[in-house]
Amino acid sequence: MEREGIFLHDMKNFLLKYLGKNGIIELSIFISFLIFYKISRYIAIGDASTAFENARKLIEFEKNLGIFTEPIIQGLFLSKISLIKILNTFYMYVHIPATVVFFVWLFKKYNKKYYWIRNGFIIANCIAVIFFITYPCAPPRMLSEYGFTDTLLQISNVNLYNGFFSGFFNQYAAVPSMHFGNAFLIAIAVILYAKNSYKWLVLIYPLFVLLVIVITANHFYLDAVLGGVIVIAPYPLMWTISTLAQYKIMIVKLSLIHI
């Protein structure tokens, strides 16, 4: 108990020194939202037959667009077992830590921009939860009849359907892909706010995430497209509301001046 108390005290001092009181509050908000998001995804698990029907309709839509090439792309990499294992690990474990690191960086370096990006991020992911509830969709890895391979299960021996990991994943939350959506948002924010000349290299991140989710058969192309649209959508709405609010305040001030 004494050691635990010392550890918690040291951790508190570290966070206060590095983030400050406001940073700790923001970290608490962020962690609370991530817990809510995970719980919401789990609660939002939809009907299996509907999820598979929606997935097949999505495939037909991609075929009509002439872009249903995910099984071909995956097939090019299936023989590279070591690479596939790395990509599976990336998919499972990098998404949330990378997002946390981004927001800590944004909070420390561009604090005035942080709140704007954070609010849009929360709204976007809440919209995603609504999609998970109203549009359950099976991921490609569950559709072997279309030529997909479940690389997590067959190559990395990670079973998302039973056991430890099953409680952390909504099997029918393929649409939208927030792995790609959040990576896309990170890239845009870094390009907009970072000052260094090599900031454009951050575009590699969402492109790599897109490649990962396709090769591991966790998402379709259109899942990624929708994820990208959803993370951007809140900001024009937020800007409009903010502008209208400022305009209303200005009108009130002018009316008070003339009283």
C-alpha positions in Angstrom: 0.0 0.0 0.0 2.8 2.4 0.9 4.6 1.7 -2.5 1.3 2.3 -4.3 0.9 5.6 -2.5 4.4 6.7 -3.4 3.8 5.7 -7.1 0.5 7.6 -7.3 2.1 10.6 -5.6 5.1 10.6 -8.1 2.7 10.1 -11.0 0.6 13.1 -9.9 3.7 15.3 -9.6 4.9 14.2 -13.0 1.5 15.0 -14.7 1.3 18.3 -12.9 4.8 19.3 -14.0 4.4 18.2 -17.6 0.7 19.0 -18.3 -0.4 21.3 -15.5 -3.8 21.3 -13.9 -5.6 22.1 -17.1 -3.8 19.4 -18.8 -4.8 16.8 -16.2 -8.4 17.9 -16.6 -8.1 17.5 -20.4 -6.5 14.1 -20.0 -9.3 13.1 -17.7 -11.9 14.3 -20.3 -10.1 12.4 -23.0 -9.8 9.2 -21.1 -13.4 9.4 -20.0 -14.5 9.8 -23.6 -12.4 6.9 -24.8 -14.0 4.7 -22.2 -17.5 5.9 -23.2 -16.6 5.3 -26.9 -15.4 1.8 -26.2 -18.5 1.0 -24.1 -20.8 2.6 -26.7 -19.2 0.5 -29.5 -19.8 -2.7 -27.5 -23.4 -1.7 -26.6 -24.0 -0.8 -30.3 -23.4 -4.4 -31.5 -26.1 -4.9 -34.1 -27.9 -7.9 -35.6 -25.5 -10.3 -37.3 -27.8 -11.0 -40.4 -28.3 -7.3 -40.9 -24.5 -6.7 -40.6 -23.7 -9.3 -43.2 -26.4 -8.0 -45.5 -25.1 -4.5 -45.2 -21.6 -5.7 -46.0 -22.7 -7.5 -49.1 -24.6 -4.4 -50.3 -21.5 -2.3 -49.7 -19.5 -4.8 -51.8 -22.0 -4.6 -54.6 -21.9 -0.8 -54.4 -18.1 -0.8 -54.7 -18.3 -3.2 -57.6 -20.7 -0.8 -59.3 -18.1 2.0 -58.8 -15.4 -0.3 -60.1 -13.3 0.0 -56.9 -13.8 -3.4 -55.3 -10.1 -4.4 -55.3 -9.5 -5.0 -51.6 -9.2 -8.8 -52.0 -6.6 -8.3 -54.7 -4.6 -5.8 -52.6 -4.7 -8.2 -49.6 -3.6 -11.1 -51.8 -0.4 -9.3 -52.8 0.8 -9.4 -49.2 -0.5 -12.7 -47.7 2.7 -14.6 -48.4 4.7 -12.0 -46.3 3.8 -13.5 -43.0 6.2 -11.4 -40.8 4.9 -8.2 -42.4 1.3 -9.2 -41.9 2.0 -9.9 -38.2 3.5 -6.4 -37.9 0.5 -4.8 -39.6 -1.9 -6.7 -37.4 -0.1 -5.5 -34.3 -0.2 -1.9 -35.7 -3.9 -2.2 -36.2 -4.6 -3.5 -32.8 -2.3 -1.4 -30.6 -1.2 1.9 -32.4 -4.4 3.7 -33.1 -5.3 4.9 -29.6 -1.7 5.7 -28.3 -1.0 7.6 -31.5 -4.2 9.7 -31.0 -3.3 10.4 -27.4 0.2 11.5 -28.4 -1.2 13.8 -31.0 -3.6 15.5 -28.6 -0.8 15.9 -25.9 1.4 17.5 -28.6 -1.4 19.8 -29.7 -2.3 20.7 -26.1 1.4 21.6 -25.3 2.4 23.3 -28.6 -0.8 24.8 -29.9 -3.1 25.1 -26.9 -5.4 27.7 -28.5 -6.1 25.3 -31.4 -6.4 22.2 -29.1 -10.0 22.9 -27.9 -11.3 23.4 -31.4 -9.8 20.2 -32.7 -10.8 18.2 -29.5 -14.4 19.3 -29.7 -14.6 18.3 -33.4 -12.9 15.0 -32.6 -15.5 14.2 -29.9 -18.4 15.1 -32.1 -17.1 13.1 -35.0 -16.6 10.0 -32.9 -20.1 10.4 -31.4 -21.5 10.5 -35.0 -19.5 7.3 -35.7 -21.2 5.6 -32.7 -24.6 6.5 -34.2 -23.5 4.8 -37.5 -22.4 1.7 -35.5 -25.9 1.5 -33.9 -28.0 2.3 -37.0 -25.8 0.6 -39.7 -24.1 -2.5 -38.4 -21.7 -3.8 -41.0 -19.5 -6.9 -41.0 -15.8 -6.3 -41.8 -14.2 -7.9 -44.9 -12.3 -10.5 -42.7 -15.7 -12.1 -42.0 -16.5 -12.5 -45.6 -14.2 -15.3 -46.8 -16.6 -16.1 -49.7 -15.4 -12.9 -51.4 -11.7 -13.9 -51.1 -10.8 -12.2 -47.9 -8.5 -13.7 -45.2 -8.9 -13.0 -41.5 -5.2 -12.3 -40.9 -5.7 -11.5 -37.2 -7.1 -15.0 -36.6 -5.2 -17.1 -39.2 -1.8 -15.5 -39.1 -1.5 -13.7 -35.7 -3.7 -16.1 -33.8 -5.8 -13.2 -32.4 -9.4 -14.3 -31.9 -11.7 -11.3 -31.8 -14.8 -13.5 -31.7 -14.2 -15.3 -28.4 -12.0 -14.9 -25.4 -10.2 -11.8 -24.0 -10.3 -9.5 -27.0 -14.0 -10.2 -27.9 -15.1 -7.8 -25.1 -13.2 -4.9 -26.5 -14.4 -5.1 -30.1 -17.7 -4.6 -31.8 -17.6 -7.1 -34.7 -20.0 -5.2 -36.8 -18.5 -1.7 -36.6 -16.8 -1.6 -39.9 -18.6 1.5 -41.1 -17.1 4.1 -40.7 -13.4 3.4 -40.2 -12.3 5.7 -37.4 -8.9 4.2 -37.6 -8.5 6.0 -40.9 -10.7 8.9 -39.9 -8.7 9.9 -36.8 -5.4 9.4 -38.7 -6.8 11.7 -41.4 -7.7 14.3 -38.8 -4.3 14.1 -37.2 -2.6 14.7 -40.6 -4.8 17.7 -41.4 -4.2 19.3 -38.0 -0.4 18.8 -38.1 -0.3 20.3 -41.6 -2.4 23.3 -40.6 -0.6 24.1 -37.3 2.9 22.7 -37.3 5.6 25.1 -38.4 8.4 22.8 -39.7 9.0 22.2 -43.4 8.7 18.4 -43.2 5.2 18.4 -41.7 3.8 17.1 -45.0 5.4 13.8 -44.2 2.5 13.3 -41.8 0.4 12.4 -44.8 2.2 9.0 -44.8 0.3 8.2 -41.6 -3.3 8.1 -42.9 -2.1 6.5 -46.2 -0.3 3.8 -44.2 -3.4 3.3 -42.0 -5.5 2.9 -45.2 -3.1 0.2 -46.4 -3.2 -1.5 -43.0 -6.9 -1.7 -42.8 -7.2 -3.1 -46.3 -4.4 -5.6 -46.0 -5.7 -6.9 -42.7 -9.3 -7.0 -44.1 -10.7 -4.9 -41.3 -12.3 -2.3 -43.5 -13.5 -1.5 -47.1 -12.4 1.6 -49.0 -15.7 3.2 -48.5 -15.4 2.7 -44.7 -12.3 4.9 -44.9 -13.9 7.5 -47.1 -16.8 7.9 -44.7 -14.5 8.0 -41.8 -12.6 10.9 -43.4 -15.8 12.8 -44.2 -17.1 12.3 -40.6 -14.0 13.7 -38.9 -14.1 16.8 -41.1 -17.9 17.4 -41.0 -18.2 18.9 -37.5 -15.8 21.8 -38.2 -17.9 23.7 -40.8 -20.9 23.3 -38.4 -18.9 24.5 -35.4 -17.6 27.4 -37.4 -21.1 28.4 -38.5 -22.5 28.2 -35.0 -19.6 30.2 -33.6 -19.9 32.8 -36.3 -23.7 33.2 -35.7 -23.1 33.4 -31.9 -20.5 36.2 -32.4 -22.8 38.0 -34.8 -25.7 37.8 -32.3 -23.4 39.1 -29.5 -22.3 42.0 -31.8 -26.0 42.9 -32.5 -26.8 42.9 -28.8 -23.8 45.1 -28.0 -24.8 47.6 -30.7 -28.3 47.7 -29.5 -27.2 48.4 -26.0 -25.0 51.3 -27.3 -28.0 52.9 -28.9 -30.2 52.7 -25.8 
